Amino acid sequence: MSHDFPLFGDFSSPDEPSDLSRAAVLAAVEARLLTTFGEPAGRASVTFLGADRIEVLRFGPDGDGLVRYATLGMAAAPMADPSAVVADPVRGPRAELVLSVRGGRDEVLRTLATFAATPQVEGLVVAPGGSLDVGDPLWPGAPFTSVLVAEPGGLVADLELADPADPVRFLPLLPMTPNEAAFKRVQGAAALEERWLRHGTDLRDPQRRAVPLD
């Protein structure tokens, strides 16, 4: 899988406070998701070699036919400052990923789990403006092979954790066609988002065409 996020070192520590333990953080994350979206319609889990389990929860469809997929497990540990010599086991950005698809595409579950495991497996800081690329369709038949990581806060509110930990942010994922991904690499995320906005692109349409880039 390709990406454009900075690398960082090992962040594990046996000495984290109990209220910031994996179980405590993920319980709070799940509670926030259920408060926002209601009870999940389904859930799946994936375990990667050398990484803790990642779950993906499915919510909906809602009244507009939208299905939300949210990861659970990525926020258990902070993503460390890539310039730090030794990673802080408590401080650092924490995040989960949210994908919205009209009608749903449950085959995307493993792809989302792969994205959520990248901080553990590949040592990445996943942040708004970056992208993640699996090199294959996000789900069978999808015209998208990558996602743009968007700004948090609009769909799920940040989750505050006990000091001194950073809050958990819920990062929306916006599917990109290969041409859009290439445009984003050259012109930047803001330029691609401006094209989407200008053309009224429905980013939740699972079969949409690429936005005009000329």
C-alpha positions, -999 to +999 in steps of 0.1 A: +000+000+000+013+035-008+008+066+012+022+101+017+024+103+055+056+107+076+072+078+093+076+074+130+090+049+155+077+024+180+050+039+203+042+010+226+046+013+263+035-009+293+033+021+316+004+041+302-023+053+327-052+029+332-077+055+319-056+057+287-054+019+283-063+004+250-096-010+264-106+024+280-098+045+250-116+022+226-146+019+249-149+057+248-144+058+210-172+032+205-195+051+228-189+083+208-197+065+175-229+050+189-240+084+203-235+099+168-248+071+145-269+048+167-264+011+171-242-005+144-259-027+118-228-049+117-191-052+126-161-071+115-125-074+128-092-079+111-058-087+127-026-080+109+008-095+117+025-074+143-005-052+150-035-052+174-069-060+161-088-034+141-126-035+140-149-018+114-184-009+125-212-004+099-240+021+106-271+026+085-284+030+059-299+062+072-329+080+057-308+092+028-295+057+021-260+065+034-240+038+051-211+049+074-181+026+081-160+036+111-128+020+123-122+010+159-087+003+171-065+029+154-069+054+183-057+029+209-022+044+207-010+078+197+007+085+164+040+100+174+059+131+161+079+118+131+109+140+142+110+126+177+139+103+186+118+084+211+080+082+206+058+095+235+035+066+247+007+090+257+010+123+238+005+125+200-024+125+176-050+098+178-076+091+151-102+068+137-114+067+101-150+072+087-161+064+052-196+073+039-210+054+009-245+056-005-261+022-005-231+007+013-202-015+000-194-040+028-164-054+008-145-022+018-142-034+054-108-050+050-095-020+030-105+003+059-089-020+084-057-019+064-057+019+064-064+020+101-035-004+108-009+017+089+003+036+120+012+003+137+024-016+107+041+010+086+048+038+112+027+065+097+010+097+110-024+098+092-036+134+090-059+157+070-046+164+035-028+131+031-038+102+011-038+064+013-036+041-017-041+003-018-032+000-055-065-019-062-101-009-062-114+000-027-141-026-032-148-049-062-157-028-092-149+005-075-135+033-097-114+044-067-080+030-055-072+056-029-087+081-004-081+116+006-081+122+044-104+151+051-107+175+080-124+161+111-152+176+132-180+179+107-194+144+111-182+131+145-171+155+172-135+151+186-133+129+217-114+144+246-093+120+266-077+124+300-047+147+302-021+147+288-034+127+259-045+144+227-082+140+217-093+113+192-102+128+159-126+111+134-111+116+100-135+113+069-121+094+039-130+107+004-125+082-024-103+093-053-100+080-088-065+073-100-066+106-121-078+126-091-051+110-069-024+120-095-039+156-096-038+158-058-001+147-057+009+175-080-016+203-071-024+195-035-055+185-016-070+219-015-070+222-053-087+188-057-113+197-030-120+230-049-126+211-081-150+187-063-169+217-048-170+236-081-186+207-099-209+197-071-193+162-069-212+137-047-183+121-029-206+094-014-216+081-048-199+046-051-199+048-089-192+085-096-170+096-124-138+115-119-142+153-117-130+172-147-093+182-141-085+202-172 
